[in-house]
Amino acid sequence: MPRRKKLPRCIRRHGSAFRAVVGVDGARERSPAYPTIAEAVAWRDAFEKGLRQPADLPALTLAEGLRLIERDLEASGARAATLGFYRKSARPLFAGLGGEQVEVASVTQKQLLAYIDQRKRAGVEASSIVGKELFVLRRIRRLALLAGYVLPTDPFDGLRTPKVRTGRFGVLTKQRIAELVATMRAAPQRQAAWHADLVELLFATGLRLSELGRVRDVDIDFDVGRISVDGKTGHRYQPFGAALEPVLRRLIAAKQPSGRLVHSYRTVEKLFPAWQKRLGEPLFSAHVMRHSFATEMARHVQPFELMGLMGHSSLTQTSRYFHARGDAVRGALDGLALDRPSRGRARRPADPAPP
């Protein structure tokens, strides 16, 4: 039987994962369980380095942790809206943990459980508690460890957070969207045709509202058939079909002085509630156009291709659209049906003739 490879100093196996176990003043401090040895070694090194960290390193309060996030975002060129997201999400978290001057290392798992329970009783959605508020604390801890701070215990290790259930997203068929756009074009309202062009652009490209708000005339390349998009997750080129070309040319003809197709993404956002009532379609919204684009494209392209078209940062986000291949799956399952035997008693196969 082959011998196991010797592990680095202070590293122990923890099931299929690894963790560091470091002795301090007669006590043992354990790291969270990491999937790789390298991550456990990094924690060990950061912990041991922290035992000798300079005295001039400021105390890591929650407020200082938020400043770590802000500096990291500013260094990466994040948008002002992203900074606003962290500041807004941090307010209830800091208040629930005792204030912004509470030290990050002193936050316990018991406190987090009490905070989660308090927010649930206040009617806050699990997606906000886990994906926004607790996410701020997770990022503070990660950046603090990279900055050389010592955080001996992890309150998230083994913490059972509320399960975030994602509801089904709204989708309209291509035929239904064609009907709605045709009704808009025939409406007497002054800007109805322009609104219809914007809706058709959203469906034909799957752009987010914020991305459409940043598109300028110089970003549209008719020779190649693509739009240069300043996206949420980074820059990408969004291809478009020939049928969208006249729509784009009309939008360019009505562009803003700045060269943008619309003054602001809020201009597009506001048109949907009014048209939703006129058209009698409760699912009519900008994000439903994006979901409908992805659902339709999932019938024709592979997951990685759709991931690029949608500007997703993870294939997990893209995979949910592949329910659209249900027809193909059902067709394959139908092919597994066993032939029904003929009525009457089945005859025993005849013995082969002797040679």
Stockholm file with secondary structure:
# STOCKHOLM 1.0

chainA/1-355         MPRRKKLPRCIRRHGSAFRAVVGVDGARERSPAYPTIAEAVAWRDAFEKGLRQPADLPALTLAEGLRLIERDLEASGARAATLGFYRKSARPLFAGLGGEQVEVASVTQKQLLAYIDQRKRAGVEASSIVGKELFVLRRIRRLALLAGYVLPTDPFDGLRTPKVRTGRFGVLTKQRIAELVATMRAAPQRQAAWHADLVELLFATGLRLSELGRVRDVDIDFDVGRISVDGKTGHRYQPFGAALEPVLRRLIAAKQPSGRLVHSYRTVEKLFPAWQKRLGEPLFSAHVMRHSFATEMARHVQPFELMGLMGHSSLTQTSRYFHARGDAVRGALDGLALDRPSRGRARRPADPAPP
#=GR chainA/1-355 SS CCCCCCCCTTEEEETTEEEEEEEETTEEEECCCBSSHHHHHHHHHHHHHHTTCCTTSCCCBHHHHHHHHHHHHHHTTCCHHHHHHHHHHHHHHHHHTTCTTSBGGGCCHHHHHHHHHHHHHTTCCHHHIIIIIHHHHHHHHHHHHHTTCCCCCCTTTTCCCCCCCCCCCCCCCHHHHHHHHHHHHHSCSTTHHHHHHHHHHHHHHCCCHHHHTTCBGGGEETTTTEEEEEETTEEEEEECCGGGHHHHHHHHHTCCTTSBSSSCHHHHHHHHHHHHHHHTCTTCSHHHHHHHHHHHHTTTSCHHHHHHHHTCSCHHHHHGGGGGGHHHHHHHHHTTCCCCCCSSCCCCCCCCCCC
#=GC SS_cons         CCCCCCCCTTEEEETTEEEEEEEETTEEEECCCBSSHHHHHHHHHHHHHHTTCCTTSCCCBHHHHHHHHHHHHHHTTCCHHHHHHHHHHHHHHHHHTTCTTSBGGGCCHHHHHHHHHHHHHTTCCHHHIIIIIHHHHHHHHHHHHHTTCCCCCCTTTTCCCCCCCCCCCCCCCHHHHHHHHHHHHHSCSTTHHHHHHHHHHHHHHCCCHHHHTTCBGGGEETTTTEEEEEETTEEEEEECCGGGHHHHHHHHHTCCTTSBSSSCHHHHHHHHHHHHHHHTCTTCSHHHHHHHHHHHHTTTSCHHHHHHHHTCSCHHHHHGGGGGGHHHHHHHHHTTCCCCCCSSCCCCCCCCCCC
//
